[in-house]
Every structure is written in structure tokens, then in C-alpha cells.
């Protein structure tokens, strides 16, 4: 027997008793075909195990059936979290019969135009969005659907989907303040993340500062690399006696393991001596030595929404929209009442 991938459109036509062009029209949907003929062709396709050549299908539809995913891979990225987003986008794209072209090179303005102009991809999803992202002017002019997984400050005319990080920052402060904590510290992302102006880090910091100011709470902010020595030095600063810190908001999932280990080394118990709340994927928060109260990073939902938005715009015109998912907090007992 011949392998299914070797069956040709000519053999399908002969099996169904129709012309090659009729089979092509059934596959492309470009012409109306009688239901009886269509059914006969479809039955022959199934019987023979025919799979249309991807290149021919793309030529017929003027589409590549590929979504470009721009996600520069940097040393300060937490790769397990990044890969959760990538996996979600790839799986969701497959549901829509699209493949994903992963573009990991750190490229400036021009990358989206290059990919779409060469018909490498029908649409673009952009990750690692900065507050003052230099790609924004270009993304507004790309002749293809573009969705940002993130939100720059200047988002007019753009399609963006993200977690509401500002609301998350406010909610975590409120969680601690409502339990009587009167001095709170934010252990934030690595310095390079803030220096680059990454949108999610800046928005969470803004929410944290808004809520501590609103509640008139003493608060300190500490950018922290993820390695153990950096975490230890950060805690030296956070726990200076004059600060009186009793609650930590942690927005640095890669540092959480080292943080809990160092607190244990210092004989500080969570939450008896120090309350900790974090923003990270649920599986990370659950799997730590001390399960942490957390706001989830909904990578699966965000990736699926980005694909839904970009494929929807391939089918019909939509006005630009911003979708911000509201934070969902899960209490795992790592914060106490003061």
C-alpha cells in the first residue's frame, strides 16, 4: 500500500469520478459545488487518506496558515514561564489549523514587516512588550493582524491582551493591609527588567505604589536578581530593623525558592514571622517548600486569547481592543493577621 502522504489530487479526482479542478474547488471553497459532488469528493479524500500539500494550499488561499510569535529570549527571562505562554499559543493555534513561527532574535522595528511582507506569516503576536516600546509605530502600519501580549503606555489603535498587573499590585497590597500589616516591601523583577521598561513590571510597581500611598503605608521597593547571593543581599536590605517590614509582595518567580530557603536559614517562619504573597503561575506557588498565597499568571488563558484575537482579525475587521484579565487571588495560608 502507498503511504497517505503520497496520494495526489489527481488520484482523488479519479476515485471520485470528477475533475481535478472540482477537487480543488471543494478544498478551497472558492466555488459553489453541489452537495452530492462535495460529499463524493470528501468521501474519496477520507478513503484515500489524502492530505493537501501545505504549499499548494497556501497558494490557493493566499495564506501561509502561520502565526509569527515575536518573543526575544533574554538572560533575565524566566524561561519556564515564557515557555508556558509559548506552549499555550502553539496549542491554541493548532486548534485553528495554524502553525507558529517562533522569532526569538532580539529585533527592533522592522521585524513584523519583514515577516509579513515575505509571506512567512499571516499575522503576528508580540511578547515582551515595553512601556515605551520602540516597535509601536511600526506595528500600527503592518498590513496584517497584530496582537500584543502585553500593553505599552501608548496603546491607541493596538490590540492588546494581558493580565491587569496594576490591579494585581493593588490587590496584593490590600490583602496584606487588610490583615493589619503596616510596613510592606516589594521584591521585584531583576534590574534589567526595570531598566528595559518592561510593561508588566512597571504596571505592577505602579499599582503597588498607588495602593501603599492610598493607605498611607510605609513601603520599600527592591529590584532583585534571581541568584541566591542577590536574594540574600536583598533580604538584608528588606529586613533592616528600622523598616519594620512584616509583609512581602514578590514579583519575581525565579527568586522564590531562594527567598524561602534564605528565610529558613535565618530562622524566619512564613507566615508567623513574615507574610509572603506573590504573583506567579499557580503550579509554582503550590510546589514551593511553603505554598504561597498568590495571584496567578494565567499563561494558558492569555495565550489562547491572543490566538483567538489574531485569528478573528484574519477573518473579518474588528476595532482595536484592550483585554485585561482581572487578577485571581488564591489564599494558601502564607499571610497572617497582625
C-alpha angles and dihedrals in degrees: 000000000000121000114257092238089062095058111111133212088246091061091049090052092050092047092050094042094237138109124275089245091056091055089048091051091050090052096045099036089220094131134035111256124187114261091239093053092043091051091049092051093047091050090052091049090053094043093051096037092234119182117190115238107257094224093050091046090052092051091049094052100031087236133110093205086227131124116205114223113199109200115149109210110225132180092245093055120108096231098198090058093044090052091052088061093044092049091050092050093047093049093046092047089053089056087059092045093253131130123214126235107205113213108191102162115110097248129169131210112333099046096100092047091049094052097045097039090056091048090242090133138013095214141006136231114194124203133181092049119188127215091240095027111186090209094065098091091051094045090057090059102043111122093226137062113285126189123185118214090209135030128252120206090250100052100146111139093009132114111233135173125183147126113281094250094176090056089047091055091050093046095052092050090048091050091057096039092051087056092056102263111151102179119046134177130202115215098198141184124302116286093254090060092057093040090055090050095237107192101224093051093047093048094049090048090050091051091048092051094044093054097043090050092047091052093040091236124161106242139172131200123214125184107209136188115223101242120104097248091051091049091049092050090047091054090050087061097039093051099046104141094238091060094059091204114186101162134049127202107196122198098171112084094182090061098049098091093050091044094056092043092052093047089053091049088055090050092245114145126211117254101357094065102017131015118220130195124172146183111230142112113302093240090057094049092048096046100054124107085256111031106233133220103243152167108236126238097224096210095158094050095043093048092049092048092050090053092045091052096046096045091046089057090053089061101042144354117278129179114247112274141186117214115190116180115219116242118258114207122204117196111217096168100261094123124068136195117257 
